Amino acid sequence: MPHPNADNLRFPPPRLPPEVAALRAEVRAFLAESFSNEAWPRNSDFGAGFSPDFTRKIAAKGWVGMTWPKKYGGQERSMLERYVVTEELLAAGAPVFAHWIADRQSGPLLLRFGSEAQRETVLPRITAGECFFSIGMSEPDSGSDLASVRTRAERTSQGWRLNGAKVWTSNAHHNHFMITLCRTGDAGEDRHGGLSQFLIDLKNDGVAINPIINMLGGHEFNEVVFDDVEIPADRLIGGEGDGWRQVTSELAYERSGPERFLSNFHVFRALVDEVGPSPDARQAEGLGRLASRLWTLRRMSLSVAAMLGAGDAPDVEAAIVKDLGNRFEREVVETARMILPLQPSGLAGANQNDFAATMAEAILRLPSFTLRGGTTEIMRSIIARGLGLR
């Protein structure tokens, strides 16, 4: 018997507008030409490629901040049009990480809660492909429990003084700004009070950025340390104490996009190629199961994009997409290991045509998918509360 609160969940069938077909063809043609010129490593994980040059090229096409108002450099196009561009970029394995965070969540957060001065200063630079953002949420010993953050911001005569640290801060050593969540007051009985968000200038505010090397030997993650860092009063985003409401709306953008189930799309595509046109019964069953789940997740994610475009706050639906998407990405790797007698070896960067190397890299990268944007346990807790199960 379905839970009585299940009716609160909404995944209405999305209807892509007619102009999407022409846009998709335009994006594919651009990517085919770009790949022939640059031949980037095919990796559909959005965090795998950082290329300011590529970001400037797609910004020139109007594909960064494309849903935003024209006065900030946007195109005022729909969330579903943006979705099409996003999934084509991921499917092609394009190096999108430079602009990804700013385009996906930081810009929309500033549009909704930022001051006009903040919007005028930052948003046109994002849409021009010249300004990149990091996320300042997770902390040491805090994990995905954002309500337990300990970085503090205290008022001064000139503005705010920050002390604390953030971790897993992707590309903070490259990026220009970070939106960080700080404690500015008492938590209150529900633990969600007394939190505020601030705009941090990573180049000029005097923060310390310490590298964290991942299992692949890459420097993507960082620790960002605030040691009596002074920032002006106008860096507060939204209202003091409104940080929890703001950050949860931001996470709906972060958790529901196609990157939550397409990060291993290049592995799925390589698996299909490796199996070939004549799969045996076990291989056909495995590939069919993956394809059906991929299509279902895509429809759910499109539904959330439509709801976001309508101004709704589908926090629970976004958490469901992320949880199921992470499970699918793991199943891609597990299915490949079951239906192909193959020992992963090497790394894909050395030989893009070597499926064993592609698998080796996917296995090393896989644990990060269930962590970024909130752990599986946190997602299921959000879902349970949304359904009234806790």
N, C-alpha and C positions, 0 to 999 in steps of 0.2 A: 504494500500500500504506500503511495507517495506521501511524503511529509506534507502537512497542511500549509507550511510556508513555502513550498516549492513553487507555488504560483507567483511568488515575488521575483523569481528568476525569469529573465527575458532574453531570449535569443531569436528575435524576429527574423524571418528570412530576408537577407539583404537584397536590394535591387540595385544593380550597378547601372548608372546612367549611360545613355547611348554614346556619349562622347568619350567614355572610358576606352572603348576599343581602339579609337584613333590614337589616344594618349599612350596606350600600351604598345602599339606598333611603333610609335615615335621613340619611346624609351628603349625598346629592343634594338631598333636600328642604331641609336646612339651608342648603346652598350656594345653592340657587335663591332662597330667602328673603333670604339675606344679600346676594346680588348685586342683587336688586331694591331693597334699601335703600341699598347703598353704591356699586354700579356701578363696581367697580374695573376698571382697564385689563386686558383679557384677554391675559395673557402667561404661558404655562406654564413659563417658566424660573423655577425656584424662587428664584433670586436677584433677581428683578425687583421684588418688592413687600415692603416692611418695614412691618408694621403691628402694634404692640404691642396695640392694641385688638382686632384680629381674633384674635391669638394667645390673648388672655385668653378670648375667646368660645369657641374650640374647646377650650381647656383646661377650661373649665367643662363641656364635653360629655364630658370624659374622654379626649380624643384627642391629648393630649400626654403622652409617657411611658406610653402605654397598655399596653405589655407589661411594665412594671416592677412590682415588689412593691407591694402596697397600703400597706405601712407608710411608703413614700416618696411616696405620692399616686398611684401607678400603678393600673392596672385588672387586671393579670395576664392580659391577653388575649394571643392568639397573634401571632407575627410575620406570619402571613398576614392576620389581621384588620387589623393595622397597615398592611400593604401596600395593602389595599383603600382605607383612608382616605387614604393617601398618593397613590395614583393618581387618586382622585376630586378631591382638592385641586388637583393639578397640571392635570388635564383642565379644571377650571373656571377655571384661571388665578388662583387665590386668592393673596392676599398673605401668604405663609407664612414669609418669610425670617427673621423675628424669632426664632422658636423652632427653626428648621430644624436648625442644627448641634447644638444642645443635645440635641434629641430624637433625631436620627439617629445621632450618634456620641459626643459628649462624655459624655452621661448613661450610655450602655452601657459606655463605658470606665471610668467611675468605679464602676459597679456591679461590674465584673469585677476591677478592680485597685485602686480607691481604698480608703482607710481608712473605717471606719464613721463617724468624725467628719466626713470629707469628704462622704460620702453623706448623712448626716443634715442637714448644713448646706446643701447645694446642691440635691439632687434634689427635695425638696418644693417648692422655689421654681420649679424648671423645670416641674413638672407643674401648678403653679398659673398658669403663663404669666407669671411675674414675673422670670425670670432667663434671660439670653441669652448665648451663647458664640461665640467666634471660634476659628479654628484657627491655631496657631503652629508651622507646619512650614517652609514655604519661606523661603529667605533670599536676599539679594543675591548674585549670581554662583554660586548653588547650584542654582536651578531645582528640578526634581523629584528630584534626586539627594540624598535625605535623609541618606544616609550621610556626606555631605560638610559637614554643618552645622558652623558655627563658633561659634555662640552658646555661651558657656561659663557653667557654674554652679560656683562654688567654695564649699566649706564655710567657714563662719565660726563664731565662738563662739555666735552667736545663730540660725544657720540657713544661708542660702545667699546668695551675691552673684552677680548675673547681669550679663553684658556681651555685647552683640551686637545683632543686628537681625533682624526678621522682615518679610517683604513679602507683598503680596496678601492682607492680613489683613482679610477682609470685615467691615465694620460694627464694627470695633474702637472707633470713635468713639461708637457707641451701646451696645455690649454690656457685660456685667458681668464676665465671666471669659474667659480664654483658656488652653487647655492647650498648653504650649509644649515643644518638644523641644530639649534642650540637651546639650552635651558635658560629661560629668563625669569622664571618665577617658580612657585611651588607647584608640584605635580597635581595635587588634589587627590580625592578619593579614587578617581578612575584612572590615574596615572598619566592622563593625556593632556592635562593642563600645563600652563607655564612654559610652553614651547614656542619658539619663534624662528623664522627663517631670515637669513642674511645673504646678501650678494657680496662674495669675496673676490677681490682682485688678486689672482694667483701670482701675478708678475710684480705687483707693487705694494702689497699689504704687509710684507715681511713675514709670511708664513714659511716654515721649514718643510721641504718636500723630500722625503726619504724613500728610495726605491724599494720595491718588493718584487723579487724575481720569481716568476711562476715555474711550474714543472717543465715547461717547454723551453726554459732558459730565456724567456722574453721579459722585457721590462715594460709592462703595461700598468700594473698596480703600483700604488704608492701609499705611504702614510703621510698625512698632512698634519703638522703640529702647530697649534696656536699657543704662543708663550707671550702673554700680555700684548697681543696684537690689537692695535687701535684702528678702528674704522669709523668713518663719519656717520652721523645720525641717519642720513638719508639712505643708508644701505639696508635698513630694515625693509623686508618685503611684506606687504600687507600689514595686518595689525599685530601689535605685541600680544603674545599669548594665543594667536590663531594658527600657530605652526602645525598643529596636528591636523586640523581640518584641511589646511593647504597641502600638506605633504601627502595625505591620503588621496586627494584629488590628483596630485602629480603622479602617484603610483599607478593610477588607473591607465594613464598613457604608457607607463613603463611596462606594465605586465600583460597587456592584451594584444600587442602587435604581432605581425607575422614572424618576427625574429624569435618568438617564444616557441615556435615549432619548426622553423626553417633553418636553425643554426647547423643542423646536420643534413640539410637538403643535398649538399654536394656529395655526401656519403651515400644517400639514397640513390641519387642519380648514377653514381659510380657503381653501386651494387647492381642496379638494373643492367648497366652495360656489361658488367663482369659475368652476370648470369647468362646474358645473351638472349636470342630470340626463341630458344627452345628449352624453357625451364622444365625440370621434372616436377612431380606433383608437390613435393615438399617446398620447393622453391617458389612455385606458383602460388601456393597458399600463403607463404610468408610475405611475398611481394604484394599480393592482393590485400592482405590484412593491413599492411602499412599504407597502401594507397587509399583505402577506404577511411582510415583514421586521419590521414593527412587532409582529405577532402572535407571531412566533418569538422576538423579543427579550423580549417580555413573559413568555413561558413560561420562558425561561432565567432571567430576573430573579426570577420567582416561585420557581424551584427553589433559587436561592441564598438567598432569604429563608427558605425551609423549612430549609435546612441551618444557617443562622445560628440559627434558633429551636431547632434540635436541639443547639446547642452546638458545631457543627463550625467549622472555620476555612477556608472556601473561597476562599483568597486568589487562586489562579490563575483559578478560575471567575469571581470578581468582576472581575478584570482583563480577562477576555474580554468580559464584558458591557459594561464601560466602553468598550473599544476598538471593539466592533461598534456600540454605541450612539452613540458620537461619529461614526462613519462614517455611520450612518443619519441623524443630525441634519443632517449636511452634504448628504446625498443628497436630503433633503426640499427644501432650497433649490435645489440644482442641478436637480432634476426640475422644480420650478416654473418655473425660468428657461427650461428646454427646451420645455415643453409649452404655455406661455402667452407670447404675444408682448407682453411687458410690460416697461416700463422702471421699475425701483424709483425712488421719489421720496418726499421728505418723511420724517416719522417717524410711527410708528403712534400715539403718544400724542396727536397732533393730530387724527386721524380714525380711529377704531377700525374703521370700515367700509371703509376704503380699502386694498385689497389691495396696491397699489403701496407704500404707506407701511409696511404690515406687513412686506413683503419688505425694504425698505430697513433697517428696524431689525434684522431677522434677520441680514442680511448683516454688519452692524457688530458684532453680538453673537456671531456664529458662531465667531471665533477663540478666544474664551474657553472654549468647551466642551471643546476638546482639551487645554487647559492645566490647568484646575482638577481636583484629584484625581489629578494625575499626567499627564505628557505621553504622547502616543501611543508614542513611542520607549521610555519607561519601561514602559508597559503590555506592549508586545511583548517587552521584555527579561524581565519577570516571567514571561510565558507561556512563553517559550523555556526559561528555567531550570526552570520547573515540569514541562516535558515532557522535560527532560534533553537539550535541544538545544544547551546551552552549558556 
